[in-house]
Amino acid sequence: MTPCRTFYRSISLPDGRVFMVANNQTIIYDIETKTETILPDIPNGVRVTNPFDGTATLLPLSPPLYTPEILVCGGSNSSDTTPQAQHSPEDPASDQCSRILVTPEGIQRGWVLERMPEARVLPEMILLPDGRVLIINGAETGYAGYSSNGTAAVSNSDHPALRPVLYDPNAPLGQRFSSDGLPSSEIARVYHSTVTLTPDGNIFVAGSNPNLNPNIVNNTRFPTEFRAEYLNPPYMNVARPELHNVPETLPFNHTFTVPVAIPPGLKASDVQGTFQIHTWFGLREFNSLISSFSRSRFLDSCLSRKSTPGLHAGQSFPKSQFDNSHDSAE
């Protein structure tokens, strides 16, 4: 392995193995046989783990085979042999995204390259309910960690990436990135920022602590950030399917039916149902067959084809925007 192996990324695969990326090297590790399958390196010398932090995710699994694909974005082209003291927060980050199909044929073909609209180090990626991927937070230059040379306040990154971008894994190559309908934030979120999907389907964004002293909250370019934001993606303004007659309890080994009303303008093929009960997981789309994996357990499900014209589900949300929630730091 190369010198930088800290904070490696690991992703569970449907067959029970684990995808790992450290620096620019990738493997699949079988936890039962304790064997490694060496994958191609991330191309062009792009490094994606600390202090060159990019981000990685398993793309949504799609029927009929639920074949896993990995997407790795951002990071840095800088050499891992450069002394930390020579790192500059003005060194450009990478705009590269690398995608690989985790099958023998996909591994043989190697990584497929794409370019984000802007470079990012320290980004976050999160899967959205509509099957797209949100890429958010981070900076366009620099590295993870605190300042190694006293510039850019006490941060080792600069030029925050303020506007999120959506990635559509099913769009044609070269047409997968878009920021349409997404606003820019006014809050820099660099080192130690985070994002998560809420039960309502919108995005909770928080954090940013590029200071060795976390009590630094003013008089610096990138203060420790205590404000939180909510981002409402474009789909928050769309009427949602509605479940009817959902049972409150279920006996063991019992078959049940839950009708789903599909609002006008939403295709049945766009609707997915998910069920998670401890180690059990079920996912099914209309007119699809469930696919079983050697170490996964699935609940079978079938979605109703009935629709109710004019149905509007849930509470209404404003147009896509960042909503700031401010907490005072004493």
FILUM-522158 format. One line per 4 residues: number of its first residue (from 1); their letters; for each residue x, y, z of N, C-alpha, C, CB. Coordinates in steps of 0.1 Angstrom, whole numbers. Glycine has a CB too. Example, Ala and Ser with C-alpha at 12.3 -4.5 7.8 and 13.67 -1.06 7.14 Angstrom:
residues 2
1	AS	132:-57:78:123:-45:78:132:-33:78:113:-45:90 ~ 128:-22:71:137:-11:71:129:0:79:141:-6:57
This chain:
residues 330
1	MTPC	8:-12:0:0:0:0:9:13:0:-9:0:12 ~ 3:24:-4:10:36:-5:10:43:9:4:45:-16 ~ 17:54:11:18:60:24:5:65:30:27:72:23 ~ -5:69:22:-17:74:28:-28:64:28:-22:87:20
5	RTFY	-31:58:40:-42:48:41:-52:52:52:-35:35:44 ~ -51:64:57:-59:68:68:-73:71:63:-54:80:76 ~ -83:69:71:-97:72:68:-102:66:54:-99:87:68 ~ -99:54:52:-103:47:40:-118:46:39:-96:33:38
9	RSIS	-123:45:27:-138:43:25:-141:29:23:-143:52:13 ~ -152:24:30:-156:10:28:-171:10:26:-152:2:41 ~ -175:1:17:-189:0:13:-193:-14:12:-192:7:-1 ~ -204:-18:19:-209:-32:19:-215:-34:5:-219:-34:30
13	LPDG	-212:-46:-1:-218:-50:-14:-229:-60:-11:-207:-56:-23 ~ -238:-62:-20:-250:-70:-18:-246:-85:-15:-259:-70:-30 ~ -235:-90:-20:-231:-104:-18:-223:-105:-5:-223:-109:-29 ~ -222:-95:4:-216:-96:17:-201:-92:17:-217:-110:21
17	RVFM	-195:-90:5:-181:-86:4:-181:-70:7:-175:-89:-9 ~ -169:-65:8:-167:-51:11:-158:-44:1:-162:-49:26 ~ -163:-34:-5:-155:-25:-14:-147:-16:-5:-163:-18:-24 ~ -134:-14:-8:-125:-5:0:-117:4:-10:-116:-12:10
21	VANN	-116:17:-6:-107:25:-14:-98:33:-4:-114:35:-23 ~ -85:33:-6:-75:40:3:-65:46:-6:-68:30:13 ~ -64:60:-5:-55:67:-14:-61:66:-28:-41:62:-13 ~ -54:60:-37:-60:58:-51:-61:43:-54:-52:65:-61
25	QTII	-60:35:-44:-61:20:-46:-74:15:-41:-49:13:-38 ~ -79:5:-48:-92:-1:-45:-92:-16:-45:-103:4:-55 ~ -99:-22:-36:-100:-37:-35:-114:-41:-31:-90:-42:-25 ~ -117:-53:-33:-129:-60:-27:-124:-70:-17:-139:-66:-38
29	YDIE	-129:-69:-5:-124:-78:6:-136:-87:10:-120:-70:18 ~ -133:-100:10:-142:-111:14:-140:-114:28:-141:-124:5 ~ -149:-110:37:-147:-111:51:-148:-126:56:-157:-103:59 ~ -153:-135:48:-154:-149:52:-142:-157:48:-167:-155:45
33	TKTE	-137:-154:36:-125:-161:31:-112:-154:34:-126:-164:16 ~ -114:-141:39:-102:-132:42:-93:-131:29:-94:-138:54 ~ -99:-129:18:-92:-127:6:-95:-114:-1:-95:-138:-4 ~ -86:-108:-9:-87:-96:-15:-88:-98:-30:-76:-86:-12
37	TILP	-97:-90:-37:-97:-89:-51:-92:-75:-55:-111:-92:-58 ~ -80:-74:-62:-75:-61:-65:-82:-55:-77:-59:-62:-68 ~ -87:-43:-75:-93:-36:-86:-84:-25:-92:-106:-28:-80 ~ -87:-20:-103:-79:-9:-109:-78:3:-100:-84:-5:-123
41	DIPN	-66:9:-100:-64:22:-93:-74:33:-98:-50:27:-93 ~ -77:42:-89:-84:54:-94:-76:61:-104:-88:64:-82 ~ -81:64:-116:-73:69:-127:-67:83:-124:-81:70:-140 ~ -57:86:-132:-50:99:-132:-44:103:-119:-61:110:-136
45	GVRV	-41:94:-111:-34:97:-98:-43:104:-89:-22:105:-101 ~ -56:104:-90:-65:111:-81:-65:103:-68:-79:113:-87 ~ -64:110:-57:-64:103:-44:-76:108:-36:-51:106:-36 ~ -83:100:-29:-96:103:-24:-98:101:-9:-106:95:-31
49	TNPF	-87:97:-2:-88:96:13:-78:105:20:-85:82:17 ~ -80:108:32:-73:118:40:-58:118:37:-75:116:55 ~ -52:130:35:-58:143:36:-63:148:22:-48:153:41 ~ -65:139:13:-70:143:-1:-85:140:-2:-62:136:-12
53	DGTA	-93:141:8:-106:135:9:-115:138:-3:-113:140:21 ~ -119:127:-9:-131:128:-19:-142:121:-12:-127:121:-32 ~ -151:115:-19:-162:108:-14:-166:96:-23:-174:117:-12 ~ -173:86:-17:-177:74:-25:-190:69:-20:-166:63:-23
57	TLLP	-198:63:-29:-211:57:-26:-214:45:-35:-222:68:-27 ~ -222:37:-30:-228:26:-38:-240:32:-45:-232:13:-29 ~ -241:31:-58:-252:37:-65:-265:28:-63:-249:38:-80 ~ -277:34:-65:-289:27:-62:-289:13:-70:-301:35:-66
61	LSPP	-293:3:-63:-294:-10:-69:-307:-11:-78:-294:-22:-59 ~ -306:-16:-90:-318:-16:-99:-321:-30:-104:-315:-7:-111 ~ -334:-33:-105:-338:-46:-110:-334:-47:-125:-353:-48:-108 ~ -333:-59:-131:-337:-71:-124:-325:-78:-116:-342:-81:-134
65	LYTP	-313:-74:-118:-301:-81:-113:-296:-74:-100:-291:-82:-123 ~ -299:-61:-98:-294:-54:-87:-278:-54:-87:-299:-59:-74 ~ -273:-52:-98:-258:-52:-100:-252:-40:-93:-254:-53:-114 ~ -242:-41:-84:-236:-30:-77:-227:-22:-86:-229:-34:-65
69	EILV	-228:-8:-85:-218:1:-91:-213:11:-80:-225:8:-103 ~ -201:14:-81:-195:23:-71:-191:37:-78:-182:17:-65 ~ -194:48:-72:-191:61:-77:-182:68:-67:-204:70:-79 ~ -170:73:-72:-160:79:-63:-158:93:-69:-147:71:-62
73	CGGS	-159:104:-62:-158:117:-67:-149:126:-58:-172:124:-68 ~ -143:136:-65:-135:146:-59:-121:141:-54:-142:151:-47 ~ -115:148:-45:-102:144:-40:-91:154:-46:-99:130:-44 ~ -80:148:-48:-68:157:-52:-59:148:-61:-61:162:-40
77	NSSD	-52:156:-70:-42:150:-78:-28:151:-72:-42:156:-92 ~ -27:158:-60:-14:160:-54:-7:147:-51:-16:169:-42 ~ 6:147:-50:14:136:-47:13:132:-32:29:138:-51 ~ 12:120:-29:12:115:-15:25:115:-9:5:102:-14
81	TTPQ	36:119:-16:49:120:-10:53:134:-7:59:114:-20 ~ 45:144:-10:48:157:-7:46:160:8:38:167:-15 ~ 56:166:14:55:168:29:43:177:32:68:175:34 ~ 37:174:43:25:182:47:27:197:47:19:177:60
85	AQHS	39:201:52:42:215:53:42:222:40:55:217:60 ~ 43:214:29:43:221:16:29:221:9:52:213:6 ~ 19:215:16:5:216:11:0:230:12:-4:206:19 ~ -6:235:2:-12:248:2:-27:247:1:-6:257:-9
89	PEDP	-34:255:8:-49:256:7:-53:261:-7:-55:264:17 ~ -44:266:-15:-47:270:-28:-44:259:-39:-39:282:-32 ~ -39:248:-35:-37:237:-45:-51:232:-50:-29:225:-38 ~ -52:231:-63:-66:227:-68:-70:213:-64:-66:228:-83
93	ASDQ	-83:212:-61:-89:199:-59:-92:192:-73:-102:199:-51 ~ -97:180:-73:-100:173:-85:-115:174:-88:-96:158:-84 ~ -118:175:-101:-132:175:-105:-136:161:-110:-135:186:-115 ~ -128:151:-108:-130:138:-114:-140:130:-106:-117:131:-116
97	CSRI	-149:123:-113:-157:112:-108:-154:99:-115:-172:115:-109 ~ -152:88:-108:-148:75:-113:-159:66:-109:-134:71:-108 ~ -164:58:-119:-175:49:-117:-171:35:-122:-188:54:-124 ~ -174:24:-114:-171:11:-118:-182:1:-115:-158:6:-111
101	LVTP	-185:-7:-125:-195:-18:-123:-188:-30:-116:-201:-22:-137 ~ -193:-34:-105:-186:-45:-97:-191:-58:-102:-189:-43:-82 ~ -186:-62:-114:-188:-75:-120:-175:-79:-126:-200:-75:-130 ~ -172:-91:-129:-159:-94:-136:-157:-86:-149:-159:-109:-140
105	EGIQ	-168:-84:-157:-167:-76:-169:-164:-62:-166:-180:-78:-178 ~ -171:-56:-156:-170:-43:-152:-156:-40:-147:-180:-38:-142 ~ -151:-49:-139:-137:-47:-133:-127:-48:-144:-134:-58:-122 ~ -129:-57:-154:-120:-58:-165:-120:-45:-173:-124:-70:-174
109	RGWV	-132:-39:-175:-133:-26:-183:-126:-15:-175:-148:-23:-186 ~ -127:-15:-162:-121:-5:-153:-131:7:-151:-109:0:-160 ~ -125:18:-146:-132:29:-142:-137:38:-154:-124:38:-132 ~ -149:42:-153:-154:52:-163:-154:66:-157:-169:48:-168
113	LERM	-148:75:-165:-145:88:-159:-155:99:-163:-131:93:-163 ~ -159:107:-154:-167:119:-156:-162:131:-149:-182:116:-151 ~ -167:143:-152:-162:155:-146:-174:163:-140:-155:164:-157 ~ -172:166:-127:-181:174:-120:-181:189:-125:-179:174:-105
117	PEAR	-191:197:-123:-191:211:-128:-179:219:-121:-204:217:-125 ~ -176:215:-109:-164:222:-102:-157:211:-94:-169:233:-93 ~ -144:214:-92:-136:205:-83:-140:206:-69:-121:209:-85 ~ -138:194:-62:-142:194:-48:-133:185:-40:-157:189:-46
121	VLPE	-128:190:-29:-122:182:-18:-131:183:-6:-107:187:-15 ~ -132:173:2:-141:172:14:-156:173:10:-138:184:23 ~ -160:167:-1:-174:167:-4:-181:156:3:-176:166:-19 ~ -194:156:3:-203:146:8:-212:142:-3:-211:151:21
125	MILL	-216:129:-3:-225:124:-13:-236:116:-5:-219:114:-23 ~ -249:118:-10:-260:111:-3:-270:107:-14:-267:120:7 ~ -275:95:-12:-285:90:-22:-299:96:-19:-286:74:-21 ~ -306:100:-29:-319:106:-27:-330:97:-31:-320:119:-36
129	PDGR	-342:100:-26:-353:90:-29:-357:89:-43:-366:95:-21 ~ -353:98:-52:-356:97:-66:-346:90:-74:-359:111:-72 ~ -336:84:-67:-325:77:-74:-313:84:-78:-331:70:-86 ~ -314:98:-76:-302:106:-79:-293:107:-67:-306:120:-84
133	VLII	-281:113:-69:-271:114:-59:-268:129:-57:-258:107:-62 ~ -269:134:-45:-266:148:-41:-251:149:-37:-275:153:-30 ~ -244:158:-44:-230:161:-40:-230:175:-34:-220:159:-53 ~ -225:176:-22:-226:189:-15:-214:191:-5:-239:189:-7
137	NGAE	-212:203:-1:-202:207:8:-188:206:2:-203:198:21 ~ -178:209:10:-164:208:5:-158:221:0:-163:198:-5 ~ -146:220:-6:-139:232:-11:-133:229:-24:-128:236:-1 ~ -130:239:-32:-125:237:-45:-110:237:-45:-129:249:-54
141	TGYA	-103:240:-34:-89:239:-33:-85:234:-19:-82:253:-36 ~ -73:229:-18:-67:225:-5:-69:211:-1:-73:234:5 ~ -69:208:12:-68:195:17:-77:194:30:-54:191:20 ~ -78:182:35:-85:180:48:-75:184:59:-89:166:49
145	GYSS	-81:187:70:-73:190:82:-71:205:85:-59:183:80 ~ -63:207:95:-60:221:99:-48:226:92:-58:222:115 ~ -46:239:93:-36:246:85:-22:240:88:-36:260:87 ~ -15:237:77:-1:232:78:9:243:76:2:221:68
149	NGTA	4:255:72:14:266:69:8:280:72:18:266:54 ~ -3:280:80:-7:293:85:-15:301:76:4:300:90 ~ -19:296:64:-27:304:55:-41:300:56:-22:303:41 ~ -50:308:49:-64:305:49:-70:304:63:-68:293:40
153	AVSN	-67:314:71:-70:313:85:-63:301:91:-86:312:87 ~ -70:292:98:-64:280:103:-69:268:96:-66:279:118 ~ -74:270:84:-79:258:76:-69:254:66:-93:262:69 ~ -70:242:62:-60:237:51:-68:236:38:-54:223:55
157	SDHP	-80:242:37:-87:242:24:-93:256:22:-99:232:24 ~ -97:259:10:-101:273:7:-111:272:-5:-89:282:3 ~ -117:283:-8:-127:285:-19:-138:274:-17:-120:283:-32 ~ -147:276:-7:-157:267:-4:-167:265:-16:-165:271:8
161	ALRP	-171:252:-18:-181:249:-29:-194:251:-23:-179:234:-34 ~ -201:261:-26:-213:266:-20:-226:261:-27:-214:281:-19 ~ -225:256:-39:-237:251:-46:-237:236:-48:-239:258:-60 ~ -247:229:-43:-247:215:-45:-250:211:-59:-257:208:-36
165	VLYD	-247:199:-63:-250:194:-76:-256:180:-75:-237:193:-85 ~ -265:177:-85:-272:164:-86:-265:156:-96:-287:166:-88 ~ -264:143:-93:-259:133:-103:-269:123:-106:-246:127:-97 ~ -273:121:-119:-283:112:-123:-276:100:-129:-293:118:-133
169	PNAP	-275:88:-122:-267:77:-127:-273:71:-139:-266:67:-116 ~ -286:74:-142:-293:68:-154:-292:76:-166:-307:64:-150 ~ -288:89:-165:-287:98:-176:-275:94:-185:-285:112:-172 ~ -275:98:-198:-263:95:-207:-250:101:-201:-266:100:-221
173	LGQR	-239:94:-204:-226:99:-200:-224:113:-206:-215:90:-205 ~ -220:122:-197:-218:136:-202:-230:145:-198:-215:137:-216 ~ -241:139:-194:-253:147:-191:-258:143:-177:-264:144:-201 ~ -250:139:-168:-255:134:-155:-254:144:-144:-246:122:-151
177	FSSD	-247:155:-146:-246:165:-136:-255:177:-138:-231:170:-134 ~ -262:182:-128:-270:194:-129:-272:200:-116:-284:190:-136 ~ -272:213:-116:-276:221:-104:-289:228:-105:-265:231:-100 ~ -296:225:-116:-309:231:-118:-319:229:-106:-316:226:-131
181	GLPS	-324:240:-102:-334:240:-90:-327:239:-77:-342:228:-92 ~ -314:240:-76:-307:240:-64:-300:253:-61:-296:228:-64 ~ -302:258:-49:-296:271:-45:-282:270:-40:-305:279:-35 ~ -276:281:-39:-263:281:-32:-264:285:-18:-253:292:-39
185	SEIA	-256:279:-9:-256:283:5:-247:295:7:-252:271:14 ~ -249:302:18:-240:313:22:-230:308:32:-248:325:26 ~ -231:296:36:-222:290:47:-212:281:41:-231:283:58 ~ -199:284:44:-188:275:40:-188:263:49:-175:282:41
189	RVYH	-188:251:43:-188:239:50:-176:231:44:-201:231:49 ~ -165:231:52:-153:225:47:-150:213:56:-141:235:47 ~ -139:213:63:-135:202:72:-145:199:83:-121:204:78 ~ -149:186:84:-158:182:95:-172:187:92:-153:186:108
193	STVT	-177:187:80:-191:190:77:-198:177:75:-192:200:65 ~ -211:178:75:-219:165:73:-232:168:67:-221:159:87 ~ -239:158:62:-252:159:55:-259:146:57:-250:163:40 ~ -273:147:59:-280:134:60:-294:137:54:-281:130:75
197	LTPD	-301:126:50:-314:126:45:-324:125:57:-317:115:35 ~ -334:134:58:-344:133:68:-355:124:65:-349:148:72 ~ -363:120:74:-375:111:71:-385:118:62:-382:108:84 ~ -385:131:61:-394:138:52:-389:138:38:-396:152:57
201	GNIF	-376:135:36:-370:135:23:-362:147:19:-381:134:13 ~ -361:157:28:-352:168:25:-339:166:32:-359:181:30 ~ -330:175:30:-316:173:34:-312:182:46:-307:176:22 ~ -306:176:56:-301:183:68:-286:185:66:-305:176:81
205	VAGS	-281:197:66:-267:201:64:-262:208:77:-265:209:51 ~ -250:204:81:-245:210:93:-229:208:94:-251:203:106 ~ -223:215:104:-209:213:106:-200:222:98:-205:199:104 ~ -187:220:101:-176:227:95:-167:231:107:-180:239:86
209	NPNL	-156:224:109:-147:227:120:-133:226:115:-150:218:132 ~ -128:237:107:-115:236:102:-105:242:111:-114:244:89 ~ -108:244:124:-100:250:134:-95:240:144:-107:262:140 ~ -82:241:147:-77:232:158:-84:235:171:-62:234:159
213	NPNI	-87:248:173:-95:252:185:-109:253:181:-89:265:191 ~ -118:244:185:-132:245:180:-140:256:186:-139:232:184 ~ -134:264:195:-141:275:201:-140:288:193:-136:278:215 ~ -132:287:182:-131:298:173:-144:300:165:-118:297:163
217	VNNT	-151:310:168:-164:312:161:-165:325:154:-176:311:171 ~ -155:334:155:-155:346:148:-141:351:146:-164:357:156 ~ -140:362:139:-126:368:136:-117:359:129:-120:372:149 ~ -123:350:121:-115:341:113:-123:339:100:-111:328:120
221	RFPT	-116:335:89:-122:333:76:-133:322:77:-112:331:66 ~ -129:311:82:-138:299:83:-140:295:98:-133:287:75 ~ -149:302:105:-151:299:119:-157:285:121:-160:309:125 ~ -156:280:133:-163:268:137:-178:271:135:-160:264:151
225	EFRA	-185:262:128:-199:265:123:-209:257:131:-200:261:108 ~ -218:265:138:-229:259:146:-242:261:139:-229:266:160 ~ -243:267:128:-256:269:121:-259:256:113:-256:281:112 ~ -272:253:112:-276:241:104:-286:246:94:-283:231:113
229	EYLN	-287:239:83:-295:242:72:-303:230:67:-287:248:60 ~ -315:233:61:-323:223:54:-323:226:40:-337:221:60 ~ -321:217:31:-322:219:17:-333:210:11:-308:215:9 ~ -342:217:4:-354:210:-1:-351:208:-16:-367:219:0
233	PPYM	-348:195:-20:-345:192:-34:-358:194:-42:-341:178:-36 ~ -357:195:-56:-369:198:-64:-380:188:-62:-365:198:-78 ~ -377:176:-59:-388:166:-57:-397:169:-45:-383:152:-56 ~ -393:178:-36:-401:181:-24:-414:189:-28:-393:190:-15
237	NVAR	-414:194:-40:-426:201:-45:-436:192:-53:-422:213:-53 ~ -432:180:-54:-440:170:-63:-449:162:-53:-431:161:-71 ~ -462:160:-58:-471:152:-50:-465:138:-49:-485:151:-57 ~ -468:132:-37:-462:119:-34:-472:108:-34:-454:119:-21
241	PELH	-468:95:-36:-477:84:-34:-482:84:-19:-470:71:-38 ~ -493:78:-18:-499:77:-4:-503:63:-1:-511:87:-3 ~ -499:58:11:-502:44:15:-516:44:22:-491:39:24 ~ -524:34:20:-537:33:26:-538:19:34:-548:34:16
245	NVPE	-545:19:45:-548:7:52:-535:0:56:-557:-2:44 ~ -526:7:61:-513:1:66:-516:-6:79:-502:12:67 ~ -513:-19:80:-515:-26:93:-506:-21:104:-514:-41:91 ~ -511:-20:116:-503:-15:127:-494:-26:133:-511:-10:139
249	TLPF	-498:-39:132:-490:-50:136:-491:-61:125:-495:-56:150 ~ -481:-70:125:-480:-81:116:-477:-94:123:-470:-78:104 ~ -484:-104:121:-480:-117:126:-469:-123:118:-492:-127:127 ~ -462:-133:124:-451:-139:117:-456:-147:105:-444:-149:127
253	NHTF	-448:-146:94:-451:-154:82:-465:-151:76:-450:-169:85 ~ -468:-138:76:-481:-134:72:-480:-125:59:-488:-126:83 ~ -489:-127:50:-489:-119:38:-499:-108:39:-493:-128:25 ~ -496:-96:36:-505:-84:37:-504:-76:25:-501:-76:50
257	TVPV	-514:-67:23:-515:-58:11:-517:-44:16:-526:-63:2 ~ -509:-35:11:-511:-21:14:-513:-13:0:-498:-15:21 ~ -525:-9:-3:-527:-1:-15:-519:12:-15:-542:2:-17 ~ -514:15:-27:-506:28:-29:-513:36:-39:-491:24:-33
261	AIPP	-517:48:-36:-523:57:-45:-512:65:-52:-533:66:-39 ~ -512:65:-65:-501:72:-73:-507:85:-78:-496:63:-85 ~ -501:96:-75:-507:109:-80:-505:111:-95:-500:121:-72 ~ -513:119:-101:-512:122:-115:-498:127:-119:-522:131:-120
265	GLKA	-493:123:-130:-480:128:-134:-468:120:-129:-478:142:-130 ~ -470:111:-121:-459:102:-116:-461:88:-121:-459:102:-100 ~ -451:83:-128:-451:70:-134:-450:60:-124:-440:69:-145 ~ -457:49:-126:-456:37:-116:-442:32:-115:-465:26:-120
269	SDVQ	-434:33:-126:-421:27:-127:-411:36:-118:-416:27:-141 ~ -416:48:-115:-407:57:-106:-409:54:-91:-410:71:-109 ~ -418:45:-88:-422:43:-74:-415:31:-69:-437:42:-72 ~ -408:32:-57:-402:20:-51:-407:19:-37:-386:22:-51
273	GTFQ	-408:6:-32:-411:4:-18:-400:-3:-11:-424:-5:-18 ~ -397:2:0:-386:-4:8:-391:-8:22:-374:6:9 ~ -385:-19:27:-389:-24:40:-376:-28:47:-399:-36:39 ~ -374:-23:59:-362:-27:67:-366:-31:81:-352:-16:67
277	IHTW	-363:-44:84:-366:-49:98:-354:-56:103:-379:-58:98 ~ -346:-50:110:-333:-55:115:-325:-60:104:-336:-67:125 ~ -322:-73:102:-313:-77:91:-321:-80:78:-305:-89:96 ~ -334:-77:78:-342:-80:66:-343:-68:58:-355:-87:70
281	FGLR	-343:-69:45:-344:-58:37:-352:-62:24:-331:-51:33 ~ -361:-53:20:-369:-57:8:-370:-45:-1:-383:-61:11 ~ -369:-47:-14:-370:-36:-24:-376:-42:-36:-356:-30:-27 ~ -386:-35:-41:-392:-40:-53:-398:-28:-61:-403:-50:-50
285	EFNS	-398:-29:-74:-404:-19:-83:-416:-26:-90:-394:-13:-93 ~ -424:-18:-97:-435:-24:-105:-429:-33:-115:-443:-13:-111 ~ -435:-44:-118:-432:-54:-128:-417:-58:-127:-434:-47:-142 ~ -412:-60:-116:-398:-65:-114:-398:-77:-105:-389:-53:-108
289	LISS	-388:-85:-106:-386:-97:-98:-376:-94:-88:-383:-109:-107 ~ -378:-99:-76:-368:-97:-65:-356:-106:-68:-374:-100:-51 ~ -344:-102:-66:-333:-110:-68:-326:-112:-55:-323:-102:-78 ~ -323:-125:-52:-317:-129:-39:-302:-130:-40:-323:-142:-34
293	FSRS	-295:-125:-30:-281:-127:-29:-277:-136:-18:-274:-113:-27 ~ -265:-141:-18:-262:-153:-10:-262:-149:5:-248:-157:-13 ~ -260:-136:9:-260:-132:23:-271:-122:26:-246:-127:26 ~ -280:-119:17:-290:-109:19:-304:-116:20:-291:-99:8
297	RFLD	-312:-110:29:-326:-116:30:-336:-105:25:-328:-120:45 ~ -345:-109:17:-355:-100:11:-369:-103:15:-353:-100:-4 ~ -376:-92:18:-391:-93:19:-397:-90:5:-397:-84:29 ~ -405:-99:0:-412:-96:-13:-423:-86:-11:-417:-110:-19
301	SCLS	-425:-78:-21:-435:-67:-21:-441:-65:-34:-429:-54:-15 ~ -453:-60:-35:-460:-58:-47:-468:-45:-45:-470:-69:-51 ~ -466:-35:-55:-472:-22:-53:-485:-21:-62:-462:-11:-58 ~ -495:-15:-56:-508:-13:-63:-507:-5:-75:-519:-8:-53
305	RKST	-515:-7:-85:-515:1:-97:-526:12:-96:-517:-8:-109 ~ -534:12:-86:-545:22:-85:-539:36:-83:-555:19:-74 ~ -546:46:-89:-542:60:-87:-554:68:-84:-535:65:-100 ~ -552:79:-76:-563:88:-72:-560:102:-78:-564:89:-57
309	PGLH	-568:106:-88:-565:119:-95:-565:130:-84:-575:122:-106 ~ -556:139:-86:-555:151:-77:-550:149:-63:-569:157:-76 ~ -545:137:-60:-540:134:-47:-527:142:-44:-537:119:-45 ~ -527:148:-33:-515:155:-28:-511:149:-15:-517:170:-27
313	AGQS	-498:144:-14:-494:137:-2:-486:146:7:-486:124:-6 ~ -488:144:20:-479:150:30:-481:165:30:-464:147:27 ~ -472:172:38:-473:186:40:-466:192:28:-466:191:53 ~ -469:205:25:-463:212:13:-450:218:18:-473:222:7
317	FPKS	-441:219:8:-428:226:11:-426:237:1:-416:216:10 ~ -419:247:5:-416:258:-4:-407:253:-15:-410:270:3 ~ -405:262:-25:-396:259:-36:-382:256:-30:-395:270:-47 ~ -374:249:-38:-361:245:-34:-353:257:-28:-352:239:-45
321	QFDN	-348:255:-16:-341:266:-9:-333:260:3:-351:277:-5 ~ -324:268:7:-317:265:20:-325:272:31:-302:269:20 ~ -328:265:41:-335:271:53:-325:270:64:-348:265:57 ~ -321:282:70:-311:282:80:-317:281:94:-302:295:80
325	SHDS	-311:273:102:-316:272:116:-304:276:125:-320:258:120 ~ -305:287:132:-294:294:139:-293:290:153:-294:309:137 ~ -282:285:158:-280:283:172:-270:292:177:-276:268:175 ~ -272:298:189:-262:308:194:-251:300:201:-269:318:204
329	AE	-239:304:199:-227:298:206:-223:308:217:-215:296:196 ~ -224:303:229:-221:311:240:-206:311:243:-229:306:253
